Protein backbone atom coordinates (compact mmCIF):
# COMPACT_ATOMS: atom_id res chain seq x y z
CA UNK A 1 0.00 0.00 0.00
CA UNK A 2 0.90 3.63 -0.35
CA UNK A 3 3.54 3.15 -3.04
CA UNK A 4 3.17 5.37 -6.06
CA UNK A 5 3.31 3.17 -9.11
CA UNK A 6 4.00 4.75 -12.46
CA UNK A 7 2.49 2.57 -15.17
CA UNK A 8 3.91 3.11 -18.67
CA UNK A 9 3.91 1.25 -21.98
CA UNK A 10 7.11 -0.45 -20.80
CA UNK A 11 5.47 -1.75 -17.61
CA UNK A 12 5.02 -5.50 -17.43
CA UNK A 13 1.75 -7.41 -17.27
CA UNK A 14 2.60 -8.22 -13.64
CA UNK A 15 2.83 -4.49 -12.80
CA UNK A 16 -0.65 -3.92 -14.19
CA UNK A 17 -2.02 -7.06 -12.50
CA UNK A 18 -0.70 -5.92 -9.11
CA UNK A 19 -2.09 -2.43 -9.65
CA UNK A 20 -5.52 -3.79 -10.62
CA UNK A 21 -5.70 -6.13 -7.62
CA UNK A 22 -4.61 -3.48 -5.15
CA UNK A 23 -6.53 -0.45 -6.43
CA UNK A 24 -9.63 -1.87 -8.11
CA UNK A 25 -10.38 -5.08 -6.21
CA UNK A 26 -8.98 -5.16 -2.68
CA UNK A 27 -11.58 -3.75 -0.29
CA UNK A 28 -14.27 -3.51 -2.99
CA UNK A 29 -15.26 -7.18 -2.91
CA UNK A 30 -15.55 -9.63 -0.01
CA UNK A 31 -12.22 -11.04 1.17
CA UNK A 32 -13.01 -14.62 0.16
CA UNK A 33 -14.13 -13.46 -3.30
CA UNK A 34 -10.96 -11.39 -3.63
CA UNK A 35 -8.69 -14.28 -2.67
CA UNK A 36 -10.61 -17.14 -4.31
CA UNK A 37 -11.61 -15.50 -7.57
CA UNK A 38 -9.21 -12.67 -8.34
CA UNK A 39 -5.96 -13.14 -6.45
CA UNK A 40 -5.63 -16.89 -7.02
CA UNK A 41 -6.45 -16.77 -10.74
CA UNK A 42 -4.07 -13.85 -11.26
CA UNK A 43 -1.17 -15.24 -9.24
CA UNK A 44 -1.43 -18.94 -10.06
CA UNK A 45 -2.40 -18.76 -13.72
CA UNK A 46 -2.05 -15.35 -15.35
CA UNK A 47 1.21 -13.99 -13.93
CA UNK A 48 3.18 -17.23 -14.48
CA UNK A 49 2.21 -17.02 -18.17
CA UNK A 50 2.04 -13.30 -19.04
CA UNK A 51 3.93 -11.78 -16.10
CA UNK A 52 7.11 -10.62 -17.83
CA UNK A 53 5.57 -9.46 -21.11
CA UNK A 54 5.42 -5.73 -21.71
CA UNK A 55 1.75 -4.77 -21.57
CA UNK A 56 1.93 -3.36 -25.09
CA UNK A 57 3.23 -6.69 -26.48
CA UNK A 58 0.18 -8.76 -25.50
CA UNK A 59 -1.91 -9.64 -28.54
CA UNK A 60 -5.34 -11.31 -28.95
CA UNK A 61 -3.70 -14.38 -30.52
CA UNK A 62 -1.58 -14.89 -27.38
CA UNK A 63 -4.66 -14.67 -25.19
CA UNK A 64 -6.54 -17.15 -27.36
CA UNK A 65 -3.57 -19.53 -27.23
CA UNK A 66 -3.37 -19.21 -23.43
CA UNK A 67 -7.10 -19.88 -22.96
CA UNK A 68 -6.99 -22.90 -25.32
CA UNK A 69 -4.15 -24.30 -23.21
CA UNK A 70 -6.05 -23.71 -19.94
CA UNK A 71 -9.14 -25.34 -21.48
CA UNK A 72 -7.30 -28.67 -21.45
CA UNK A 73 -7.18 -28.71 -17.64
CA UNK A 74 -9.95 -26.40 -16.41
CA UNK A 75 -13.75 -26.38 -16.68
CA UNK A 76 -15.58 -23.54 -18.42
CA UNK A 77 -16.34 -21.73 -15.13
CA UNK A 78 -12.61 -21.26 -14.45
CA UNK A 79 -11.95 -20.12 -18.02
CA UNK A 80 -14.61 -17.43 -17.61
CA UNK A 81 -12.86 -16.18 -14.45
CA UNK A 82 -9.49 -16.11 -16.20
CA UNK A 83 -10.94 -14.17 -19.12
CA UNK A 84 -12.65 -11.75 -16.73
CA UNK A 85 -9.39 -11.07 -14.85
CA UNK A 86 -7.42 -10.66 -18.08
CA UNK A 87 -9.96 -8.27 -19.55
CA UNK A 88 -9.97 -6.09 -16.42
CA UNK A 89 -6.19 -6.00 -15.99
CA UNK A 90 -5.77 -4.96 -19.63
CA UNK A 91 -8.60 -2.42 -19.29
CA UNK A 92 -6.43 -0.48 -16.83
CA UNK A 93 -3.91 0.01 -19.65
CA UNK A 94 -6.66 1.00 -22.12
CA UNK A 95 -8.17 3.53 -19.68
CA UNK A 96 -4.75 5.13 -19.17
CA UNK A 97 -4.22 5.36 -22.95
CA UNK A 98 -1.21 3.07 -22.75
CA UNK A 99 -2.67 0.64 -25.26
CA UNK A 100 -5.40 1.63 -27.72
CA UNK A 101 -7.64 -1.46 -27.60
CA UNK A 102 -8.18 -4.37 -25.23
CA UNK A 103 -6.72 -7.58 -26.72
CA UNK A 104 -9.44 -9.55 -24.90
CA UNK A 105 -11.91 -8.79 -27.70
CA UNK A 106 -15.20 -10.26 -28.95
CA UNK A 107 -13.43 -12.89 -31.04
CA UNK A 108 -11.81 -14.59 -28.04
CA UNK A 109 -13.46 -18.02 -27.61
CA UNK A 110 -13.64 -20.38 -24.67
CA UNK A 111 -13.61 -24.13 -24.98
CA UNK A 112 -13.02 -26.66 -22.23
CA UNK A 113 -12.17 -30.35 -22.48
CA UNK A 114 -13.17 -30.78 -18.82
CA UNK A 115 -16.86 -31.64 -18.40
CA UNK A 116 -18.67 -29.77 -15.59
CA UNK A 117 -18.97 -31.87 -12.44
CA UNK A 118 -22.25 -33.76 -12.51
CA UNK A 119 -24.14 -33.25 -9.27
CA UNK A 120 -25.62 -36.47 -7.99
CA UNK A 121 -29.04 -36.60 -6.34
CA UNK A 122 -30.85 -39.25 -4.37
CA UNK A 123 -34.16 -40.75 -5.38
CA UNK A 124 -37.12 -40.17 -3.06
CA UNK A 125 -36.64 -43.70 -1.65
CA UNK A 126 -32.96 -43.15 -0.85
CA UNK A 127 -33.76 -39.74 0.61
CA UNK A 128 -36.45 -41.15 2.94
CA UNK A 129 -34.16 -43.94 4.00
CA UNK A 130 -31.28 -41.53 4.80
CA UNK A 131 -33.68 -39.18 6.60
CA UNK A 132 -34.77 -41.97 8.97
CA UNK A 133 -31.17 -43.04 9.45
CA UNK A 134 -30.14 -39.47 10.38
CA UNK A 135 -32.78 -39.24 13.13
CA UNK A 136 -30.89 -41.64 15.39
CA UNK A 137 -27.31 -41.20 14.19
CA UNK A 138 -24.94 -39.36 16.61
CA UNK A 139 -23.89 -37.00 13.77
CA UNK A 140 -27.27 -37.02 12.08
CA UNK A 141 -28.53 -33.56 13.09
CA UNK A 142 -26.48 -31.62 10.53
CA UNK A 143 -27.38 -33.81 7.53
CA UNK A 144 -30.99 -33.88 8.77
CA UNK A 145 -31.24 -30.07 8.77
CA UNK A 146 -29.79 -29.89 5.26
CA UNK A 147 -32.22 -32.60 4.08
CA UNK A 148 -35.13 -30.79 5.67
CA UNK A 149 -34.41 -27.19 4.65
CA UNK A 150 -31.88 -27.20 1.74
CA UNK A 151 -29.52 -24.87 3.63
CA UNK A 152 -25.86 -24.76 2.65
CA UNK A 153 -22.98 -26.01 4.78
CA UNK A 154 -21.88 -22.51 5.82
CA UNK A 155 -25.48 -21.57 6.73
CA UNK A 156 -25.90 -24.74 8.78
CA UNK A 157 -22.73 -23.96 10.74
CA UNK A 158 -23.89 -20.38 11.29
CA UNK A 159 -27.15 -21.26 13.13
CA UNK A 160 -27.28 -20.38 16.81
CA UNK A 161 -30.04 -21.54 19.17
CA UNK A 162 -31.45 -18.00 19.21
CA UNK A 163 -32.12 -18.38 15.45
CA UNK A 164 -34.59 -21.23 16.10
CA UNK A 165 -38.17 -20.11 16.63
CA UNK A 166 -40.10 -22.98 18.21
CA UNK A 167 -43.53 -21.26 18.09
CA UNK A 168 -43.26 -20.58 14.33
CA UNK A 169 -41.43 -23.85 13.64
CA UNK A 170 -38.76 -22.08 11.61
CA UNK A 171 -35.07 -21.28 11.53
CA UNK A 172 -33.86 -17.76 10.73
CA UNK A 173 -30.83 -17.93 8.44
CA UNK A 174 -28.77 -14.84 9.25
CA UNK A 175 -25.12 -15.94 9.31
CA UNK A 176 -22.72 -18.30 7.62
CA UNK A 177 -19.51 -19.80 8.99
CA UNK A 178 -16.66 -19.82 6.47
CA UNK A 179 -12.89 -20.05 6.32
CA UNK A 180 -11.43 -16.82 4.98
CA UNK A 181 -7.95 -15.92 3.88
CA UNK A 182 -6.63 -12.54 4.94
CA UNK A 183 -5.65 -10.69 1.73
CA UNK A 184 -2.66 -9.03 3.39
CA UNK A 185 -1.15 -11.67 5.70
CA UNK A 186 -2.51 -14.60 3.58
CA UNK A 187 -3.40 -16.36 6.87
CA UNK A 188 -6.60 -18.41 7.07
CA UNK A 189 -9.15 -17.78 9.81
CA UNK A 190 -12.67 -18.88 10.78
CA UNK A 191 -15.38 -16.27 10.41
CA UNK A 192 -19.08 -16.29 11.26
CA UNK A 193 -20.91 -13.36 9.73
CA UNK A 194 -23.20 -12.13 6.99
CA UNK A 195 -24.32 -14.30 4.11
CA UNK A 196 -23.30 -14.61 0.47
CA UNK A 197 -26.01 -12.22 -0.77
CA UNK A 198 -29.20 -10.52 0.42
CA UNK A 199 -31.40 -13.36 -0.86
CA UNK A 200 -29.69 -15.76 1.50
CA UNK A 201 -31.22 -14.05 4.54
CA UNK A 202 -34.47 -15.95 5.03
CA UNK A 203 -36.75 -17.81 7.43
CA UNK A 204 -37.25 -21.49 6.59
CA UNK A 205 -39.94 -23.64 8.16
CA UNK A 206 -38.81 -27.07 9.33
CA UNK A 207 -40.85 -30.25 9.72
CA UNK A 208 -42.37 -31.44 12.99
CA UNK A 209 -39.95 -34.40 13.02
CA UNK A 210 -36.95 -32.07 12.87
CA UNK A 211 -38.55 -29.78 15.44
CA UNK A 212 -38.74 -32.70 17.88
CA UNK A 213 -35.15 -33.74 17.13
CA UNK A 214 -33.95 -30.14 17.71
CA UNK A 215 -35.86 -29.94 20.99
CA UNK A 216 -34.11 -33.06 22.27
CA UNK A 217 -30.75 -31.53 21.38
CA UNK A 218 -31.70 -28.21 22.98
CA UNK A 219 -32.72 -29.94 26.24
CA UNK A 220 -29.27 -31.47 26.56
CA UNK A 221 -27.56 -28.16 25.68
CA UNK A 222 -29.69 -26.42 28.36
CA UNK A 223 -28.91 -29.12 30.90
CA UNK A 224 -25.13 -28.93 30.40
CA UNK A 225 -25.22 -25.14 30.07
CA UNK A 226 -27.04 -24.72 33.38
CA UNK A 227 -24.59 -27.10 35.05
CA UNK A 228 -21.76 -24.89 33.83
CA UNK A 229 -23.56 -21.85 35.20
CA UNK A 230 -24.28 -20.23 31.81
CA UNK A 231 -27.07 -17.66 31.49
CA UNK A 232 -29.88 -18.43 29.03
CA UNK A 233 -28.48 -15.67 26.79
CA UNK A 234 -25.09 -17.44 26.70
CA UNK A 235 -26.78 -20.76 25.99
CA UNK A 236 -28.82 -19.28 23.14
CA UNK A 237 -25.70 -17.71 21.62
CA UNK A 238 -24.15 -21.16 21.22
CA UNK A 239 -24.16 -22.85 17.84
CA UNK A 240 -26.60 -25.67 17.06
CA UNK A 241 -23.84 -27.61 15.29
CA UNK A 242 -20.83 -26.77 17.39
CA UNK A 243 -17.52 -28.03 18.70
CA UNK A 244 -17.12 -29.03 22.37
CA UNK A 245 -16.97 -25.40 23.49
CA UNK A 246 -20.27 -24.51 21.83
CA UNK A 247 -18.50 -22.27 19.34
CA UNK A 248 -18.58 -22.39 15.53
CA UNK A 249 -17.12 -25.40 13.77
CA UNK A 250 -14.58 -25.15 10.98
CA UNK A 251 -16.51 -26.26 7.84
CA UNK A 252 -13.75 -28.65 6.74
CA UNK A 253 -13.51 -30.20 10.19
CA UNK A 254 -17.28 -30.67 10.28
CA UNK A 255 -17.14 -32.58 6.98
CA UNK A 256 -14.19 -34.71 8.15
CA UNK A 257 -15.38 -35.42 11.68
CA UNK A 258 -19.18 -35.48 11.39
CA UNK A 259 -20.53 -35.51 7.86
CA UNK A 260 -18.21 -38.12 6.30
CA UNK A 261 -18.57 -40.60 9.20
CA UNK A 262 -22.36 -40.20 8.89
CA UNK A 263 -22.19 -40.92 5.12
CA UNK A 264 -19.81 -43.85 5.66
CA UNK A 265 -22.18 -45.45 8.18
CA UNK A 266 -25.20 -44.82 5.95
CA UNK A 267 -23.63 -46.33 2.82
CA UNK A 268 -22.22 -49.27 4.80
CA UNK A 269 -25.73 -50.12 5.96
CA UNK A 270 -27.38 -49.32 2.59
CA UNK A 271 -24.76 -50.08 -0.11
CA UNK A 272 -27.07 -49.04 -2.97
CA UNK A 273 -27.29 -45.44 -1.64
CA UNK A 274 -24.51 -43.29 -3.15
CA UNK A 275 -22.49 -41.07 -0.78
CA UNK A 276 -23.23 -37.38 -1.38
CA UNK A 277 -21.44 -34.17 -0.43
CA UNK A 278 -23.23 -31.54 1.71
CA UNK A 279 -23.79 -29.51 -1.47
CA UNK A 280 -25.34 -32.51 -3.24
CA UNK A 281 -27.59 -33.05 -0.24
CA UNK A 282 -28.85 -29.44 -0.55
CA UNK A 283 -29.26 -30.04 -4.29
CA UNK A 284 -31.20 -33.28 -3.60
CA UNK A 285 -33.67 -31.50 -1.31
CA UNK A 286 -34.30 -28.81 -3.96
CA UNK A 287 -34.68 -31.36 -6.77
CA UNK A 288 -37.21 -33.40 -4.79
CA UNK A 289 -39.18 -30.27 -3.90
CA UNK A 290 -39.34 -29.38 -7.58
CA UNK A 291 -40.49 -32.91 -8.46
CA UNK A 292 -43.15 -32.64 -5.75
CA UNK A 293 -44.55 -29.55 -7.47
CA UNK A 294 -42.98 -26.67 -5.51
CA UNK A 295 -42.84 -23.66 -7.85
CA UNK A 296 -39.52 -22.04 -8.76
CA UNK A 297 -40.16 -18.80 -6.87
CA UNK A 298 -40.84 -20.67 -3.62
CA UNK A 299 -37.85 -22.91 -4.31
CA UNK A 300 -35.68 -19.82 -4.78
CA UNK A 301 -36.96 -18.33 -1.53
CA UNK A 302 -36.45 -21.51 0.47
CA UNK A 303 -32.95 -22.15 -0.86
CA UNK A 304 -31.87 -18.51 -0.90
CA UNK A 305 -31.06 -18.56 -4.61
CA UNK A 306 -30.96 -15.13 -6.19
CA UNK A 307 -31.01 -16.38 -9.74
CA UNK A 308 -34.16 -18.00 -11.10
CA UNK A 309 -32.46 -18.65 -14.43
CA UNK A 310 -29.92 -20.88 -12.68
CA UNK A 311 -32.79 -22.66 -10.90
CA UNK A 312 -34.58 -23.16 -14.18
CA UNK A 313 -31.50 -24.62 -15.84
CA UNK A 314 -30.73 -26.84 -12.91
CA UNK A 315 -34.12 -28.09 -11.78
CA UNK A 316 -36.91 -27.23 -14.18
CA UNK A 317 -36.14 -29.31 -17.22
CA UNK A 318 -39.26 -28.54 -19.21
CA UNK A 319 -41.50 -31.38 -18.24
CA UNK A 320 -44.80 -31.31 -20.09
CA UNK A 321 -46.58 -33.60 -17.61
CA UNK A 322 -45.57 -31.33 -14.75
CA UNK A 323 -46.74 -28.22 -16.67
CA UNK A 324 -50.05 -29.90 -17.51
CA UNK A 325 -50.67 -30.60 -13.84
CA UNK A 326 -49.74 -27.06 -12.74
CA UNK A 327 -51.72 -25.35 -15.53
CA UNK A 328 -54.75 -27.64 -15.09
CA UNK A 329 -54.76 -28.67 -18.77
ABEGO torsion letter per residue (X at the ends): XGBBBBBBAABBAAAAAAAAAAAAABGABBAAAAAAAAAAAAAAAAAAAAAABBAAABBAAAAAAAAAAAAAABBAAAAAAAAAAAAAAAAAAAAAGABABBABBAABBBBBABBBBBBBBBBAAAAAAAAAAAAABAAAAAAAAAAAAGBBAAAAAABBAAABBAAAGBBBBABBBBBBBBAAAGBBBBBBBBBABAAABBBBBBBAAAAAAAAAAAAAAAAAAAAAGBBAAAAAABBABBBAAGBBBBAAAAAAAAAAAAAAAAAAABAABBBBBAAAAAAAAAAAAAAAGBBAAAAAAAAGBABAAAAAAAABBBBAAAAAAAAGX
